[in-house]
Amino acid sequence: MFERVGAEESAALEALAWKVRNELAAAGLPVVMPGLDPVLAGGAEVDTDDGADAAGGVFVAWQASPRLRACARRAFRLKQLDEPVLRHSSAVGAAMMEAMAAVLASAGFRVEDARDEYRPQQLRVVAGPPPEQRPVWSLRDDELTLPGWQDAPVGGVD
């Protein structure tokens, strides 16, 4: 029987997935939102598996454009295994996985190959950055202070 992690651990996985999505979006990558029909978009796809086993966790995959995926599926379906689109599609996936791993590592995440036959060319996010580490793209205090605001008298402007 399939067992799920508890509510607290499931919430932690979702929070980690949210941080991963934000970091990849901050790098300028399109991020596929959960529930979006795959026919409509391509980009980084971040998924949580809340199974209470070794296959559980947060995973990152790359979805090429719907057109490139359709061309590759067609060639594969027609057994045209020498079609350049199959090699190119695979190369795109590998390059994007490498790039996303580098982006996440630079931001303080620990990632590894998913090492799962059901998740080929995917990354497993092992851990996020330490809780005290703010994202480098987050607003800084000096960006929130209006010029001259500190000089205003207590109680308002005269």
C-alpha positions as CSV (number, residue, x, y, z in Angstrom):
1,M,0.0,0.0,0.0
2,F,1.2,3.5,-0.9
3,E,2.1,5.5,2.2
4,R,2.4,9.3,2.2
5,V,4.5,11.5,4.5
6,G,2.8,13.4,7.2
7,A,1.1,16.8,6.8
8,E,4.1,18.6,8.2
9,E,6.6,17.0,5.9
10,S,4.3,17.4,2.9
11,A,4.1,21.1,3.7
12,A,7.9,21.3,3.9
13,L,8.2,19.6,0.5
14,E,5.7,22.1,-1.0
15,A,7.7,25.0,0.6
16,L,10.9,23.7,-0.9
17,A,9.3,23.3,-4.3
18,W,8.0,26.9,-4.1
19,K,11.6,28.2,-3.3
20,V,12.9,26.1,-6.3
21,R,10.3,27.6,-8.6
22,N,11.1,31.1,-7.4
23,E,14.9,30.6,-7.9
24,L,14.5,29.3,-11.4
25,A,12.1,32.1,-12.3
26,A,14.6,34.6,-10.9
27,A,17.2,33.2,-13.3
28,G,14.8,34.0,-16.1
29,L,13.6,30.5,-16.9
30,P,10.0,29.9,-17.7
31,V,8.4,27.8,-14.9
32,V,5.4,25.5,-15.6
33,M,2.9,26.0,-12.9
34,P,1.3,22.9,-11.3
35,G,-1.9,21.9,-13.1
36,L,-1.1,23.7,-16.4
37,D,-1.9,21.6,-19.4
38,P,1.4,20.5,-20.8
39,V,0.2,21.2,-24.3
40,L,0.3,24.9,-23.5
41,A,3.8,25.5,-22.1
42,G,7.4,24.5,-21.7
43,G,10.0,25.3,-19.1
44,A,11.1,24.1,-15.7
45,E,8.6,21.7,-14.1
46,V,8.9,21.3,-10.3
47,D,7.1,18.4,-8.8
48,T,6.6,17.1,-5.3
49,D,6.2,13.4,-4.5
50,D,4.9,13.0,-1.0
51,G,5.5,9.2,-0.9
52,A,7.0,8.0,2.3
53,D,9.7,6.1,0.5
54,A,13.1,6.6,-1.3
55,A,11.3,7.9,-4.4
56,G,9.7,10.8,-2.5
57,G,10.9,14.4,-2.6
58,V,11.1,17.5,-4.8
59,F,12.0,16.9,-8.5
60,V,12.9,19.3,-11.3
61,A,12.4,18.4,-15.0
62,W,12.7,20.4,-18.2
63,Q,9.8,20.5,-20.7
64,A,10.9,21.7,-24.1
65,S,8.4,23.6,-26.2
66,P,5.2,21.8,-27.1
67,R,6.3,21.9,-30.8
68,L,9.7,20.3,-30.1
69,R,8.0,17.6,-27.9
70,A,5.4,16.9,-30.7
71,C,8.1,16.5,-33.3
72,A,10.1,14.1,-31.1
73,R,7.0,12.1,-30.3
74,R,6.1,11.9,-33.9
75,A,9.5,10.6,-34.9
76,F,9.6,8.1,-32.1
77,R,6.0,6.9,-32.9
78,L,7.0,6.4,-36.6
79,K,10.2,4.6,-35.5
80,Q,12.3,7.2,-37.3
81,L,15.1,6.8,-34.8
82,D,17.7,8.5,-37.0
83,E,15.7,11.8,-37.1
84,P,17.8,14.7,-35.8
85,V,14.9,15.9,-33.7
86,L,15.4,13.0,-31.3
87,R,19.1,13.7,-30.7
88,H,18.4,17.5,-30.4
89,S,15.5,17.0,-28.0
90,S,17.7,14.9,-25.8
91,A,20.5,17.4,-26.0
92,V,18.2,20.2,-25.0
93,G,17.0,18.3,-22.0
94,A,20.5,17.4,-20.8
95,A,21.7,21.0,-21.3
96,M,18.8,22.5,-19.4
97,M,19.1,20.0,-16.5
98,E,22.8,20.9,-16.2
99,A,21.9,24.7,-16.3
100,M,19.2,24.3,-13.7
101,A,21.5,22.3,-11.4
102,A,24.1,25.1,-11.7
103,V,21.5,27.8,-10.9
104,L,20.1,26.0,-7.9
105,A,23.6,25.1,-6.6
106,S,24.6,28.8,-6.9
107,A,21.6,29.7,-4.8
108,G,22.5,27.3,-2.0
109,F,20.3,24.3,-2.9
110,R,21.7,20.8,-2.9
111,V,20.7,18.8,-6.0
112,E,21.5,15.4,-7.5
113,D,20.5,13.2,-10.3
114,A,17.1,11.7,-9.5
115,R,18.5,8.2,-10.2
116,D,15.0,6.9,-10.8
117,E,14.0,5.0,-14.0
118,Y,10.6,6.7,-13.8
119,R,12.2,10.1,-13.7
120,P,14.8,10.1,-16.5
121,Q,16.7,13.4,-16.9
122,Q,15.4,14.9,-13.7
123,L,17.0,16.4,-10.6
124,R,16.2,15.6,-7.0
125,V,16.4,18.7,-4.7
126,V,17.9,17.3,-1.6
127,A,17.9,20.5,0.5
128,G,17.3,24.2,0.2
129,P,19.6,27.0,1.4
130,P,19.8,27.6,5.1
131,P,16.7,29.3,6.5
132,E,18.7,32.5,7.4
133,Q,20.0,32.8,3.8
134,R,17.8,35.3,1.9
135,P,17.6,35.0,-1.8
136,V,20.1,37.3,-3.5
137,W,17.2,38.7,-5.6
138,S,15.0,39.6,-2.6
139,L,14.3,43.3,-1.8
140,R,17.0,44.9,0.4
141,D,16.1,47.2,3.3
142,D,17.6,50.3,1.5
143,E,15.2,49.6,-1.4
144,L,12.2,49.8,0.9
145,T,13.2,53.1,2.6
146,L,11.9,56.2,0.8
147,P,14.4,59.1,0.5
148,G,14.0,61.6,3.3
149,W,11.7,59.3,5.3
150,Q,14.2,58.9,8.1
151,D,14.4,62.7,8.5
152,A,10.7,63.1,9.0
153,P,9.7,64.1,12.6
154,V,7.9,61.5,14.6
155,G,4.1,61.7,14.1
156,G,4.3,62.8,10.4
157,V,5.6,65.5,8.2
158,D,5.4,69.1,9.3
